[in-house]
């Protein structure tokens, strides 16, 4: 059987398909629910993805981009040096007001956001699907902070701590990789663009989650 024929008939489960696309499985699940990536359901309700359709989806991301799929070489080399930095959220006064479910969700969301950031940053341009996924994660974070009782200032402080951790990781990666070159500066710019968009999405979601004041009644004539 030819390679092309094998690809057309090959099926992957959710985790395998997410690995193939280079995204978190929750990201792929959301893309599927939004009808961006086709799948079938087994009698047991599990998702199955055709390899050929995943390849076509990756190809569709290339439209209007110089490179949509993560590029080998300098950018991948730089991200290979990235090591997660300790954020230190547990030392913040508001952290004790969160229950364990909220803390776990914050940790998980941060890990997913980092994975999506790497997918976005290692593309020379474009990658809008990953930017939109990051904005979705950041919006969820903003909503969770508001519902968890954090003030907007506390929410921004938490975001800036995470941002500082990511920036420290990126700068450390650049230092370990040697003298900065054009590819290094491009990576810095992509990371900054991504994090700026995440900050806006966080604040916007926080504000939308706030209870709306009741309209003032009309004065009695």
MDTraj code that builds the backbone (N, CA, C; nanometers):
import mdtraj as md
import numpy as np

residues = "UNK UNK UNK UNK UNK UNK UNK UNK UNK UNK UNK UNK UNK UNK UNK UNK UNK UNK UNK UNK UNK UNK UNK UNK UNK UNK UNK UNK UNK UNK UNK UNK UNK UNK UNK UNK UNK UNK UNK UNK UNK UNK UNK UNK UNK UNK UNK UNK UNK UNK UNK UNK UNK UNK UNK UNK UNK UNK UNK UNK UNK UNK UNK UNK UNK UNK UNK UNK UNK UNK UNK UNK UNK UNK UNK UNK UNK UNK UNK UNK UNK UNK UNK UNK UNK UNK UNK UNK UNK UNK UNK UNK UNK UNK UNK UNK UNK UNK UNK UNK UNK UNK UNK UNK UNK UNK UNK UNK UNK UNK UNK UNK UNK UNK UNK UNK UNK UNK UNK UNK UNK UNK UNK UNK UNK UNK UNK UNK UNK UNK UNK UNK UNK UNK UNK UNK UNK UNK UNK UNK UNK UNK UNK UNK UNK UNK UNK UNK UNK UNK UNK UNK UNK UNK UNK UNK UNK UNK UNK UNK UNK UNK UNK UNK UNK UNK UNK UNK UNK UNK UNK UNK UNK UNK UNK UNK UNK UNK UNK UNK UNK UNK UNK UNK UNK UNK UNK UNK UNK UNK UNK UNK UNK UNK UNK UNK UNK UNK UNK UNK UNK UNK UNK UNK UNK UNK UNK UNK UNK UNK UNK UNK UNK UNK UNK UNK UNK UNK UNK UNK UNK".split()
xyz = np.array([
    [0.0852, -0.1192, 0.0000],
    [0.0000, 0.0000, 0.0000],
    [0.0888, 0.1242, 0.0000],
    [0.0595, 0.2244, -0.0828],
    [0.1414, 0.3437, -0.0940],
    [0.1268, 0.4288, 0.0310],
    [0.2251, 0.5187, 0.0505],
    [0.2198, 0.6088, 0.1653],
    [0.0980, 0.6988, 0.1580],
    [0.0666, 0.7493, 0.0371],
    [-0.0496, 0.8368, 0.0210],
    [-0.1775, 0.7631, 0.0550],
    [-0.1895, 0.6384, 0.0105],
    [-0.3094, 0.5596, 0.0403],
    [-0.3192, 0.5322, 0.1895],
    [-0.2046, 0.5051, 0.2535],
    [-0.2056, 0.4772, 0.3969],
    [-0.2500, 0.6000, 0.4744],
    [-0.2050, 0.7175, 0.4293],
    [-0.2422, 0.8397, 0.4988],
    [-0.3924, 0.8653, 0.4891],
    [-0.4517, 0.8340, 0.3754],
    [-0.5941, 0.8578, 0.3574],
    [-0.6784, 0.7713, 0.4497],
    [-0.6295, 0.6517, 0.4844],
    [-0.7089, 0.5587, 0.5638],
    [-0.6665, 0.5553, 0.7107],
    [-0.5569, 0.6240, 0.7468],
    [-0.5085, 0.6210, 0.8844],
    [-0.5971, 0.7064, 0.9742],
    [-0.6256, 0.6550, 1.0937],
    [-0.7081, 0.7271, 1.1906],
    [-0.6294, 0.7454, 1.3194],
    [-0.6446, 0.8603, 1.3825],
    [-0.5762, 0.8914, 1.5073],
    [-0.6787, 0.9251, 1.6145],
    [-0.6450, 0.8903, 1.7405],
    [-0.7341, 0.9325, 1.8479],
    [-0.7028, 1.0779, 1.8843],
    [-0.7720, 1.1310, 1.9833],
    [-0.7609, 1.2723, 2.0168],
    [-0.6179, 1.3106, 2.0537],
    [-0.5549, 1.2332, 2.1411],
    [-0.4187, 1.2661, 2.1845],
    [-0.3197, 1.2572, 2.0697],
    [-0.3318, 1.1530, 1.9871],
    [-0.2413, 1.1364, 1.8740],
    [-0.2575, 1.2493, 1.7731],
    [-0.3823, 1.2878, 1.7487],
    [-0.4085, 1.3960, 1.6542],
    [-0.3541, 1.5287, 1.7070],
    [-0.3711, 1.5524, 1.8376],
    [-0.3188, 1.6754, 1.8968],
    [-0.1663, 1.6792, 1.8870],
    [-0.1004, 1.5656, 1.9117],
    [0.0453, 1.5586, 1.8978],
    [0.0872, 1.5872, 1.7544],
    [0.0118, 1.5348, 1.6591],
    [0.0451, 1.5557, 1.5179],
    [0.0366, 1.7039, 1.4808],
    [-0.0640, 1.7737, 1.5344],
    [-0.0811, 1.9157, 1.5054],
    [0.0093, 2.0035, 1.5908],
    [0.0620, 1.9460, 1.7003],
    [0.1486, 2.0234, 1.7880],
    [0.0741, 2.1148, 1.8824],
    [-0.0474, 2.0731, 1.9241],
    [-0.1278, 2.1548, 2.0143],
    [-0.1737, 2.0691, 2.1319],
    [-0.2262, 2.1334, 2.2351],
    [-0.2831, 2.0622, 2.3484],
    [-0.4129, 1.9956, 2.3053],
    [-0.4446, 1.8816, 2.3650],
    [-0.5650, 1.8098, 2.3220],
    [-0.6922, 1.8900, 2.3462],
    [-0.6932, 1.9770, 2.4490],
    [-0.8110, 2.0596, 2.4715],
    [-0.8289, 2.1627, 2.3591],
    [-0.7178, 2.2075, 2.3010],
    [-0.7248, 2.2986, 2.1873],
    [-0.7880, 2.2296, 2.0675],
    [-0.7432, 2.1071, 2.0399],
    [-0.7997, 2.0318, 1.9278],
    [-0.9469, 2.0013, 1.9520],
    [-0.9819, 1.9693, 2.0748],
    [-1.1227, 1.9426, 2.1060],
    [-1.2079, 2.0654, 2.0781],
    [-1.1574, 2.1839, 2.1128],
    [-1.2327, 2.3072, 2.0890],
    [-1.2431, 2.3359, 1.9394],
    [-1.1314, 2.3146, 1.8662],
    [-1.1355, 2.3354, 1.7215],
    [-1.2376, 2.2428, 1.6566],
    [-1.2458, 2.1203, 1.7072],
    [-1.3424, 2.0252, 1.6524],
    [-1.4848, 2.0698, 1.6816],
    [-1.5092, 2.1132, 1.8050],
    [-1.6433, 2.1607, 1.8422],
    [-1.6833, 2.2832, 1.7612],
    [-1.5823, 2.3615, 1.7192],
    [-1.6093, 2.4808, 1.6373],
    [-1.6119, 2.4480, 1.4878],
    [-1.6066, 2.3179, 1.4545],
    [-1.6116, 2.2713, 1.3149],
    [-1.4919, 2.3178, 1.2316],
    [-1.3787, 2.3410, 1.2970],
    [-1.2575, 2.3761, 1.2240],
    [-1.1802, 2.2522, 1.1797],
    [-1.1917, 2.1454, 1.2571],
    [-1.1221, 2.0201, 1.2262],
    [-1.2249, 1.9074, 1.2277],
    [-1.2404, 1.8335, 1.1178],
    [-1.3415, 1.7275, 1.1141],
    [-1.2982, 1.6035, 1.1923],
    [-1.3949, 1.5320, 1.2436],
    [-1.3679, 1.4047, 1.3099],
    [-1.4934, 1.3184, 1.3015],
    [-1.4801, 1.1916, 1.3378],
    [-1.5949, 1.1029, 1.3515],
    [-1.6025, 1.0568, 1.4967],
    [-1.7136, 1.0023, 1.5343],
    [-1.7317, 0.9489, 1.6687],
    [-1.7455, 0.7971, 1.6609],
    [-1.6759, 0.7288, 1.7490],
    [-1.6919, 0.5842, 1.7574],
    [-1.8234, 0.5538, 1.8293],
    [-1.8710, 0.4303, 1.8232],
    [-1.9934, 0.3963, 1.8978],
    [-1.9831, 0.4299, 2.0460],
    [-1.8595, 0.4318, 2.0983],
    [-1.8411, 0.4668, 2.2386],
    [-1.8291, 0.6158, 2.2633],
    [-1.8407, 0.6970, 2.1569],
    [-1.8370, 0.8417, 2.1721],
    [-1.6994, 0.9032, 2.1626],
    [-1.5975, 0.8242, 2.1315],
    [-1.4615, 0.8789, 2.1231],
    [-1.4364, 0.9389, 1.9857],
    [-1.3540, 1.0415, 1.9832],
    [-1.3230, 1.1112, 1.8584],
    [-1.2114, 1.0384, 1.7834],
    [-1.2283, 1.0332, 1.6515],
    [-1.1246, 0.9763, 1.5653],
    [-1.1018, 1.0734, 1.4498],
    [-0.9736, 1.0955, 1.4181],
    [-0.9357, 1.1929, 1.3160],
    [-0.8620, 1.1234, 1.2024],
    [-0.9008, 1.1565, 1.0792],
    [-0.8320, 1.1019, 0.9633],
    [-0.7032, 1.1821, 0.9412],
    [-0.5930, 1.1099, 0.9254],
    [-0.4629, 1.1736, 0.9113],
    [-0.4599, 1.2681, 0.7917],
    [-0.5198, 1.2287, 0.6820],
    [-0.5201, 1.3130, 0.5622],
    [-0.5914, 1.4452, 0.5875],
    [-0.6986, 1.4430, 0.6673],
    [-0.7727, 1.5660, 0.6963],
    [-0.6940, 1.6567, 0.7906],
    [-0.6166, 1.5970, 0.8817],
    [-0.5301, 1.6777, 0.9672],
    [-0.4208, 1.7461, 0.8854],
    [-0.3662, 1.6717, 0.7901],
    [-0.2639, 1.7286, 0.7022],
    [-0.3216, 1.8436, 0.6212],
    [-0.4449, 1.8261, 0.5735],
    [-0.5108, 1.9329, 0.4977],
    [-0.5347, 2.0544, 0.5861],
    [-0.5686, 2.0318, 0.7129],
    [-0.5900, 2.1435, 0.8040],
    [-0.4609, 2.2214, 0.8247],
    [-0.3498, 2.1506, 0.8431],
    [-0.2212, 2.2180, 0.8558],
    [-0.1900, 2.2997, 0.7308],
    [-0.2207, 2.2416, 0.6150],
    [-0.1956, 2.3128, 0.4896],
    [-0.2801, 2.4387, 0.4803],
    [-0.4027, 2.4323, 0.5337],
    [-0.4908, 2.5493, 0.5268],
    [-0.4368, 2.6645, 0.6099],
    [-0.3608, 2.6340, 0.7150],
    [-0.3019, 2.7386, 0.7970],
    [-0.1937, 2.8137, 0.7215],
    [-0.1438, 2.7548, 0.6141],
    [-0.0369, 2.8179, 0.5372],
    [-0.0888, 2.9272, 0.4443],
    [-0.2174, 2.9313, 0.4217],
    [-0.2725, 3.0301, 0.3293],
    [-0.2482, 3.1700, 0.3842],
    [-0.1819, 3.2520, 0.3037],
    [-0.1525, 3.3892, 0.3434],
    [-0.0352, 3.4017, 0.4375],
    [0.0388, 3.2930, 0.4608],
    [0.1531, 3.2970, 0.5502],
    [0.2780, 3.2524, 0.4764],
    [0.3926, 3.3038, 0.5169],
    [0.5177, 3.2552, 0.4611],
    [0.5416, 3.1128, 0.5053],
    [0.5191, 3.0875, 0.6357],
    [0.5259, 2.9537, 0.6907],
    [0.4243, 2.9447, 0.8014],
    [0.3375, 2.8458, 0.7943],
    [0.2381, 2.8302, 0.9005],
    [0.2772, 2.7191, 0.9947],
    [0.3456, 2.6171, 0.9459],
    [0.3875, 2.5070, 1.0301],
    [0.5178, 2.5460, 1.0974],
    [0.5369, 2.5006, 1.2203],
    [0.6561, 2.5375, 1.2952],
    [0.7805, 2.5130, 1.2119],
    [0.8692, 2.6122, 1.2066],
    [0.9840, 2.6040, 1.1192],
    [1.1033, 2.5470, 1.1926],
    [1.1761, 2.4527, 1.1301],
    [1.2968, 2.4025, 1.1913],
    [1.4043, 2.5100, 1.1854],
    [1.5125, 2.4895, 1.2534],
    [1.6223, 2.5832, 1.2460],
    [1.6316, 2.6686, 1.3702],
    [1.6645, 2.7963, 1.3491],
    [1.6975, 2.8837, 1.4601],
    [1.5836, 2.8990, 1.5601],
    [1.4601, 2.9205, 1.5126],
    [1.3483, 2.9405, 1.6052],
    [1.3251, 2.8167, 1.6908],
    [1.3260, 2.6991, 1.6291],
    [1.3073, 2.5762, 1.7061],
    [1.4245, 2.5531, 1.7999],
    [1.5454, 2.5921, 1.7558],
    [1.6626, 2.5796, 1.8423],
    [1.6479, 2.6662, 1.9660],
    [1.5989, 2.7880, 1.9460],
    [1.5804, 2.8792, 2.0580],
    [1.4773, 2.8269, 2.1568],
    [1.3630, 2.7807, 2.1051],
    [1.2591, 2.7307, 2.1955],
    [1.3043, 2.6043, 2.2666],
    [1.4002, 2.5335, 2.2074],
    [1.4536, 2.4151, 2.2741],
    [1.5283, 2.4482, 2.4020],
    [1.5763, 2.5730, 2.4129],
    [1.6457, 2.6159, 2.5337],
    [1.5503, 2.6624, 2.6427],
    [1.4240, 2.6803, 2.6081],
    [1.3305, 2.7361, 2.7054],
    [1.3110, 2.6436, 2.8241],
    [1.3220, 2.6988, 2.9419],
    [1.2965, 2.6249, 3.0641],
    [1.1955, 2.7051, 3.1459],
    [1.0864, 2.6392, 3.1915],
    [0.9858, 2.7122, 3.2691],
    [1.0477, 2.7764, 3.3931],
    [1.0107, 2.9003, 3.4188],
    [1.0579, 2.9712, 3.5366],
    [0.9488, 2.9670, 3.6443],
    [0.9924, 2.9701, 3.7686],
    [0.8965, 2.9707, 3.8792],
    [0.8241, 3.1048, 3.8820],
    [0.6922, 3.1020, 3.8806],
    [0.6147, 3.2252, 3.8739],
    [0.6019, 3.2908, 4.0106],
    [0.5765, 3.2117, 4.1142],
    [0.5666, 3.2671, 4.2481],
    [0.4292, 3.3196, 4.2849],
    [0.3229, 3.2681, 4.2186],
    [0.1879, 3.3149, 4.2498],
    [0.1473, 3.2786, 4.3927],
    [0.2021, 3.1676, 4.4455],
    [0.1613, 3.1230, 4.5791],
    [0.1979, 3.2256, 4.6859],
    [0.2914, 3.3132, 4.6575],
    [0.3306, 3.4134, 4.7555],
    [0.2430, 3.5375, 4.7551],
    [0.1496, 3.5443, 4.6614],
    [0.0612, 3.6605, 4.6534],
    [-0.0521, 3.6486, 4.7553],
    [-0.0935, 3.7637, 4.8102],
    [-0.1941, 3.7632, 4.9167],
    [-0.3271, 3.7049, 4.8715],
    [-0.3639, 3.7271, 4.7445],
    [-0.4929, 3.6810, 4.6949],
    [-0.4944, 3.5309, 4.6666],
    [-0.3776, 3.4695, 4.6574],
    [-0.3710, 3.3283, 4.6185],
    [-0.4425, 3.2388, 4.7196],
    [-0.4353, 3.2761, 4.8466],
    [-0.4993, 3.1962, 4.9505],
    [-0.6508, 3.1984, 4.9430],
    [-0.7079, 3.2940, 4.8683],
    [-0.8534, 3.3007, 4.8544],
    [-0.9056, 3.2045, 4.7485],
    [-0.8170, 3.1463, 4.6707],
    [-0.8596, 3.0520, 4.5675],
    [-0.8666, 2.9114, 4.6254],
    [-0.9679, 2.8344, 4.5855],
    [-0.9723, 2.6951, 4.6280],
    [-0.8826, 2.6123, 4.5367],
    [-0.8660, 2.4847, 4.5698],
    [-0.7720, 2.4009, 4.4947],
    [-0.8153, 2.3813, 4.3502],
    [-0.9463, 2.3768, 4.3268],
    [-0.9945, 2.3636, 4.1889],
    [-0.9536, 2.4844, 4.1056],
    [-0.9672, 2.6032, 4.1630],
    [-0.9290, 2.7250, 4.0915],
    [-0.7788, 2.7316, 4.0691],
    [-0.7017, 2.6890, 4.1689],
    [-0.5565, 2.6896, 4.1538],
    [-0.5121, 2.5910, 4.0452],
    [-0.5734, 2.4733, 4.0460],
    [-0.5399, 2.3726, 3.9454],
    [-0.5739, 2.4215, 3.8052],
    [-0.6902, 2.4871, 3.7929],
    [-0.7304, 2.5398, 3.6622],
    [-0.6329, 2.6472, 3.6158],
    [-0.5833, 2.7298, 3.7079],
    [-0.4882, 2.8345, 3.6722],
    [-0.3564, 2.7740, 3.6259],
    [-0.3106, 2.6699, 3.6946],
    [-0.1860, 2.6033, 3.6541],
    [-0.2007, 2.5388, 3.5176],
    [-0.3116, 2.4675, 3.4979],
    [-0.3354, 2.4001, 3.3705],
    [-0.3462, 2.5010, 3.2565],
    [-0.4186, 2.6103, 3.2817],
    [-0.4326, 2.7128, 3.1788],
    [-0.2994, 2.7748, 3.1417],
    [-0.2134, 2.7954, 3.2412],
    [-0.0817, 2.8507, 3.2151],
    [0.0033, 2.7586, 3.1292],
    [-0.0041, 2.6282, 3.1557],
    [0.0710, 2.5311, 3.0769],
    [0.0211, 2.5279, 2.9325],
    [-0.1097, 2.5324, 2.9151],
    [-0.1660, 2.5337, 2.7812],
    [-0.1272, 2.6612, 2.7063],
    [-0.1301, 2.7736, 2.7788],
    [-0.0955, 2.9007, 2.7157],
    [0.0498, 2.8995, 2.6686],
    [0.1387, 2.8420, 2.7486],
    [0.2795, 2.8337, 2.7101],
    [0.2958, 2.7487, 2.5851],
    [0.2212, 2.6375, 2.5771],
    [0.2304, 2.5497, 2.4600],
    [0.1811, 2.6213, 2.3345],
    [0.0715, 2.6951, 2.3472],
    [0.0183, 2.7683, 2.2318],
    [0.1135, 2.8810, 2.1916],
    [0.1726, 2.9467, 2.2906],
    [0.2702, 3.0523, 2.2617],
    [0.3854, 2.9985, 2.1785],
    [0.4361, 2.8807, 2.2137],
    [0.5476, 2.8238, 2.1386],
    [0.5075, 2.7931, 1.9946],
    [0.3845, 2.7476, 1.9764],
    [0.3369, 2.7212, 1.8400],
    [0.3297, 2.8507, 1.7595],
    [0.2857, 2.9580, 1.8241],
    [0.2742, 3.0864, 1.7548],
    [0.4112, 3.1481, 1.7288],
    [0.4970, 3.1454, 1.8300],
    [0.6242, 3.2168, 1.8213],
    [0.7186, 3.1573, 1.7178],
    [0.7094, 3.0264, 1.6940],
    [0.8038, 2.9628, 1.6017],
    [0.7591, 2.9707, 1.4570],
    [0.6532, 3.0467, 1.4300],
    [0.6134, 3.0713, 1.2921],
    [0.6658, 3.2069, 1.2484],
    [0.7068, 3.2142, 1.1234],
    [0.7666, 3.3390, 1.0757],
    [0.6633, 3.4509, 1.0693],
    [0.5390, 3.4162, 1.0382],
    [0.4298, 3.5123, 1.0417],
    [0.2997, 3.4337, 1.0440],
    [0.1883, 3.5029, 1.0581],
    [0.0596, 3.4339, 1.0599],
    [0.0384, 3.3567, 1.1893],
    [-0.0159, 3.2364, 1.1777],
    [-0.0460, 3.1561, 1.2956],
    [-0.1656, 3.2089, 1.3723],
    [-0.2624, 3.2674, 1.3002],
    [-0.3760, 3.3296, 1.3667],
    [-0.4577, 3.2305, 1.4497],
    [-0.4613, 3.1049, 1.4073],
    [-0.5377, 3.0054, 1.4836],
    [-0.4816, 2.9898, 1.6239],
    [-0.3486, 2.9966, 1.6373],
    [-0.2866, 2.9830, 1.7682],
    [-0.3024, 3.1108, 1.8502],
    [-0.2998, 3.2261, 1.7845],
    [-0.3238, 3.3516, 1.8548],
    [-0.4663, 3.3542, 1.9093],
    [-0.5625, 3.3077, 1.8300],
    [-0.7016, 3.3051, 1.8748],
    [-0.7201, 3.2066, 1.9901],
    [-0.6502, 3.0939, 1.9838],
    [-0.6599, 2.9969, 2.0933],
    [-0.6023, 3.0557, 2.2214],
    [-0.4903, 3.1279, 2.2085],
    [-0.4328, 3.1941, 2.3251],
    [-0.5269, 3.2967, 2.3842],
    [-0.5937, 3.3715, 2.2989],
    [-0.6902, 3.4706, 2.3469],
    [-0.8066, 3.4035, 2.4191],
    [-0.8484, 3.2880, 2.3701],
    [-0.9550, 3.2132, 2.4374],
    [-0.9099, 3.1709, 2.5774],
    [-0.7870, 3.1208, 2.5884],
    [-0.7346, 3.0791, 2.7184],
    [-0.7209, 3.1992, 2.8118],
    [-0.6708, 3.3116, 2.7595],
    [-0.6547, 3.4314, 2.8410],
    [-0.7903, 3.4842, 2.8872],
    [-0.8908, 3.4769, 2.7999],
    [-1.0251, 3.5207, 2.8375],
    [-1.0807, 3.4333, 2.9497],
    [-1.0565, 3.3037, 2.9412],
    [-1.1014, 3.2136, 3.0479],
    [-1.0345, 3.2490, 3.1800],
    [-0.9073, 3.2866, 3.1721],
    [-0.8332, 3.3263, 3.2911],
    [-0.8922, 3.4543, 3.3505],
    [-0.9225, 3.5533, 3.2651],
    [-0.9802, 3.6779, 3.3133],
    [-1.1153, 3.6565, 3.3803],
    [-1.1978, 3.5716, 3.3192],
    [-1.3289, 3.5407, 3.3767],
    [-1.3146, 3.4692, 3.5101],
    [-1.2226, 3.3724, 3.5159],
    [-1.2023, 3.2961, 3.6394],
    [-1.1526, 3.3859, 3.7524],
    [-1.0663, 3.4802, 3.7209],
    [-1.0164, 3.5722, 3.8235],
    [-1.1292, 3.6584, 3.8789],
    [-1.2146, 3.7092, 3.7900],
    [-1.3257, 3.7919, 3.8362],
    [-1.4203, 3.7114, 3.9233],
    [-1.4526, 3.5892, 3.8790],
    [-1.5435, 3.5054, 3.9550],
    [-1.4797, 3.4526, 4.0839],
    [-1.3455, 3.4486, 4.0861],
    [-1.2754, 3.4053, 4.2060],
    [-1.2577, 3.5144, 4.3094],
    [-1.3063, 3.6347, 4.2790],
    [-1.3014, 3.7428, 4.3756],
    [-1.1780, 3.8297, 4.3679],
    [-1.0942, 3.8133, 4.2648],
    [-0.9768, 3.8974, 4.2504],
    [-1.0167, 4.0329, 4.1925],
    [-0.9518, 4.1360, 4.2380],
    [-0.9742, 4.2681, 4.1794],
    [-0.9040, 4.2727, 4.0440],
    [-0.9352, 4.3752, 3.9650],
    [-0.8691, 4.3888, 3.8354],
    [-0.7192, 4.4097, 3.8535],
    [-0.6792, 4.4865, 3.9556],
    [-0.5369, 4.5088, 3.9817],
    [-0.4687, 4.3774, 4.0178],
    [-0.5329, 4.2948, 4.1006],
    [-0.4749, 4.1650, 4.1367],
    [-0.4647, 4.0748, 4.0146],
    [-0.5653, 4.0797, 3.9284],
    [-0.5635, 3.9995, 3.8058],
    [-0.4485, 4.0420, 3.7158],
    [-0.4304, 4.1727, 3.6981],
    [-0.3211, 4.2230, 3.6156],
    [-0.1860, 4.1888, 3.6767],
    [-0.1762, 4.1966, 3.8091],
    [-0.0511, 4.1621, 3.8766],
    [-0.0150, 4.0160, 3.8525],
    [-0.1157, 3.9273, 3.8599],
    [-0.0918, 3.7855, 3.8346],
    [-0.0464, 3.7639, 3.6905],
    [-0.1125, 3.8322, 3.5969],
    [-0.0740, 3.8188, 3.4562],
    [0.0696, 3.8662, 3.4349],
    [0.1053, 3.9790, 3.4965],
    [0.2400, 4.0336, 3.4778],
    [0.3465, 3.9423, 3.5380],
    [0.3136, 3.8730, 3.6468],
    [0.4071, 3.7750, 3.7019],
    [0.4315, 3.6614, 3.6027],
    [0.3232, 3.6146, 3.5408],
    [0.3366, 3.5089, 3.4400],
    [0.4151, 3.5607, 3.3201],
    [0.3827, 3.6827, 3.2791],
    [0.4532, 3.7419, 3.1647],
    [0.6021, 3.7554, 3.1924],
    [0.6360, 3.8011, 3.3126],
    [0.7769, 3.8146, 3.3479],
    [0.8479, 3.6786, 3.3429],
    [0.7792, 3.5757, 3.3919],
    [0.8370, 3.4414, 3.3875],
    [0.8648, 3.3972, 3.2444],
    [0.7683, 3.4228, 3.1539],
    [0.7860, 3.3843, 3.0137],
    [0.8988, 3.4653, 2.9498],
    [0.9005, 3.5966, 2.9757],
    [1.0051, 3.6810, 2.9194],
    [1.1432, 3.6390, 2.9685],
    [1.1536, 3.6053, 3.0973],
    [1.2818, 3.5593, 3.1510],
    [1.3269, 3.4317, 3.0805],
    [1.2304, 3.3409, 3.0544],
    [1.2630, 3.2160, 2.9858],
    [1.3123, 3.2433, 2.8445],
    [1.2433, 3.3337, 2.7742],
    [1.2817, 3.3644, 2.6363],
    [1.4192, 3.4303, 2.6312],
    [1.4435, 3.5254, 2.7216],
    [1.5725, 3.5942, 2.7223],
    [1.6858, 3.4984, 2.7612],
    [1.6569, 3.4076, 2.8537],
    [1.7568, 3.3086, 2.8911],
    [1.7879, 3.2169, 2.7738],
    [1.6816, 3.1798, 2.6997],
    [1.7021, 3.0954, 2.5820],
    [1.7900, 3.1656, 2.4798],
    [1.7654, 3.2962, 2.4595],
    [1.8469, 3.3717, 2.3654],
    [1.9914, 3.3792, 2.4084],
    [2.0138, 3.3958, 2.5393],
    [2.1507, 3.4040, 2.5901],
    [2.2238, 3.2710, 2.5738],
    [2.1547, 3.1610, 2.6004],
    [2.2169, 3.0293, 2.5874],
    [2.2473, 2.9949, 2.4423],
    [2.1659, 3.0493, 2.3507],
    [2.1848, 3.0182, 2.2089],
    [2.2959, 3.1008, 2.1453],
    [2.3504, 3.1989, 2.2190],
    [2.4596, 3.2779, 2.1634],
    [2.4168, 3.4213, 2.1364],
    [2.4990, 3.4916, 2.0600],
    [2.4728, 3.6323, 2.0296],
    [2.3408, 3.6463, 1.9547],
    [2.2592, 3.7476, 1.9902],
    [2.1306, 3.7648, 1.9213],
    [2.1484, 3.7896, 1.7718],
    [2.0616, 3.7312, 1.6914],
    [2.0612, 3.7552, 1.5482],
    [1.9194, 3.7939, 1.5079],
    [1.8952, 3.8070, 1.3782],
    [1.7629, 3.8483, 1.3314],
    [1.6547, 3.7508, 1.3748],
    [1.6863, 3.6207, 1.3758],
    [1.5867, 3.5212, 1.4152],
    [1.5526, 3.5333, 1.5630],
    [1.6530, 3.5654, 1.6453],
    [1.6288, 3.5842, 1.7880],
    [1.5370, 3.7036, 1.8121],
    [1.5642, 3.8161, 1.7447],
    [1.4805, 3.9341, 1.7614],
    [1.3391, 3.9102, 1.7084],
    [1.3282, 3.8308, 1.6017],
    [1.1954, 3.7970, 1.5495],
    [1.1166, 3.7180, 1.6527],
    [1.1845, 3.6233, 1.7208],
    [1.1181, 3.5449, 1.8239],
    [1.0719, 3.6344, 1.9384],
    [1.1586, 3.7277, 1.9813],
    [1.1196, 3.8207, 2.0876],
    [0.9949, 3.8993, 2.0468],
    [0.9920, 3.9454, 1.9218],
    [0.8786, 4.0252, 1.8743],
    [0.7511, 3.9425, 1.8703],
    [0.7611, 3.8171, 1.8266],
    [0.6427, 3.7312, 1.8211],
    [0.5885, 3.7047, 1.9621],
    [0.6780, 3.6811, 2.0569],
    [0.6358, 3.6578, 2.1944],
    [0.5677, 3.7819, 2.2505],
    [0.6253, 3.8995, 2.2250],
    [0.5664, 4.0238, 2.2747],
    [0.4283, 4.0477, 2.2138],
    [0.4146, 4.0221, 2.0833],
    [0.2850, 4.0379, 2.0167],
    [0.1804, 3.9466, 2.0786],
    [0.2183, 3.8225, 2.1041],
    [0.1272, 3.7245, 2.1627],
    [0.0843, 3.7686, 2.3024],
    [0.1801, 3.8068, 2.3858],
    [0.1483, 3.8421, 2.5239],
    [0.0669, 3.9713, 2.5321],
    [0.0918, 4.0660, 2.4417],
    [0.0094, 4.1875, 2.4378],
    [-0.1371, 4.1516, 2.4108],
    [-0.1583, 4.0619, 2.3144],
    [-0.2948, 4.0197, 2.2815],
    [-0.3593, 3.9461, 2.3987],
    [-0.2789, 3.8670, 2.4727],
    [-0.3328, 3.7947, 2.5873],
    [-0.3746, 3.8906, 2.6980],
    [-0.2968, 3.9969, 2.7188],
    [-0.3307, 4.0952, 2.8217],
    [-0.4643, 4.1625, 2.7904],
    [-0.4820, 4.2032, 2.6652],
    [-0.6073, 4.2671, 2.6256],
    [-0.7253, 4.1715, 2.6425],
    [-0.7078, 4.0452, 2.6022],
    [-0.8150, 3.9462, 2.6146],
    [-0.8503, 3.9214, 2.7605],
    [-0.7493, 3.9199, 2.8478],
    [-0.7728, 3.8980, 2.9908],
    [-0.8569, 4.0104, 3.0506],
    [-0.8162, 4.1343, 3.0237],
    [-0.8882, 4.2500, 3.0795],
    [-1.0293, 4.2582, 3.0225],
    [-1.0427, 4.2344, 2.8944],
    [-1.1739, 4.2417, 2.8311],
    [-1.2694, 4.1391, 2.8914],
    [-1.2219, 4.0164, 2.9111],
    [-1.3062, 3.9115, 2.9684],
    [-1.3405, 3.9429, 3.1142],
    [-1.2446, 3.9970, 3.1882],
    [-1.2706, 4.0332, 3.3276],
    [-1.3828, 4.1358, 3.3352],
    [-1.3740, 4.2377, 3.2514],
    [-1.4747, 4.3438, 3.2542],
    [-1.6125, 4.2922, 3.2126],
    [-1.6152, 4.2015, 3.1143],
    [-1.7429, 4.1472, 3.0696],
    [-1.8062, 4.0569, 3.1745],
    [-1.7220, 3.9970, 3.2607],
    [-1.7734, 3.9064, 3.3633],
    [-1.8273, 3.9807, 3.4847],
    [-1.7993, 4.1096, 3.4941],
    [-1.8478, 4.1862, 3.6076],
    [-1.9995, 4.2037, 3.5997],
    [-2.0676, 4.1965, 3.7138],
    [-2.2132, 4.2193, 3.7128],
    [-2.2455, 4.3576, 3.6591],
    [-2.3440, 4.3639, 3.5745],
    [-2.3832, 4.4912, 3.5167],
    [-2.4781, 4.5651, 3.6118],
    [-2.4580, 4.6957, 3.6329],
    [-2.5468, 4.7698, 3.7222],
    [-2.6878, 4.7785, 3.6645],
    [-2.7837, 4.7765, 3.7531],
    [-2.9211, 4.7892, 3.7107],
    [-2.9470, 4.9301, 3.6555],
    [-3.0292, 4.9405, 3.5508],
    [-3.0564, 5.0737, 3.4975],
    [-3.1334, 5.1571, 3.5979],
    [-3.1045, 5.2855, 3.5989],
    [-3.1759, 5.3746, 3.6899],
    [-3.3216, 5.3901, 3.6464],
    [-3.4113, 5.3793, 3.7406],
    [-3.5535, 5.3964, 3.7013],
    [-3.5816, 5.5374, 3.6565],
    [-3.6773, 5.5479, 3.5694],
    [-3.7185, 5.6818, 3.5237],
    [-3.7801, 5.7592, 3.6410],
    [-3.7498, 5.8856, 3.6512],
    [-3.8087, 5.9656, 3.7625],
    [-3.9601, 5.9728, 3.7503],
    [-4.0242, 5.9696, 3.8649],
    [-4.1695, 5.9778, 3.8658],
    [-4.2105, 6.1207, 3.8349],
    [-4.2939, 6.1388, 3.7337],
    [-4.3351, 6.2761, 3.6967],
    [-4.4195, 6.3395, 3.8078],
])
top = md.Topology()
chain = top.add_chain()
for i, resn in enumerate(residues, 1):
    res = top.add_residue(resn, chain, resSeq=i)
    for name in ("N", "CA", "C"):
        top.add_atom(name, md.element.get_by_symbol(name[0]), res)
traj = md.Trajectory(xyz[None], top)
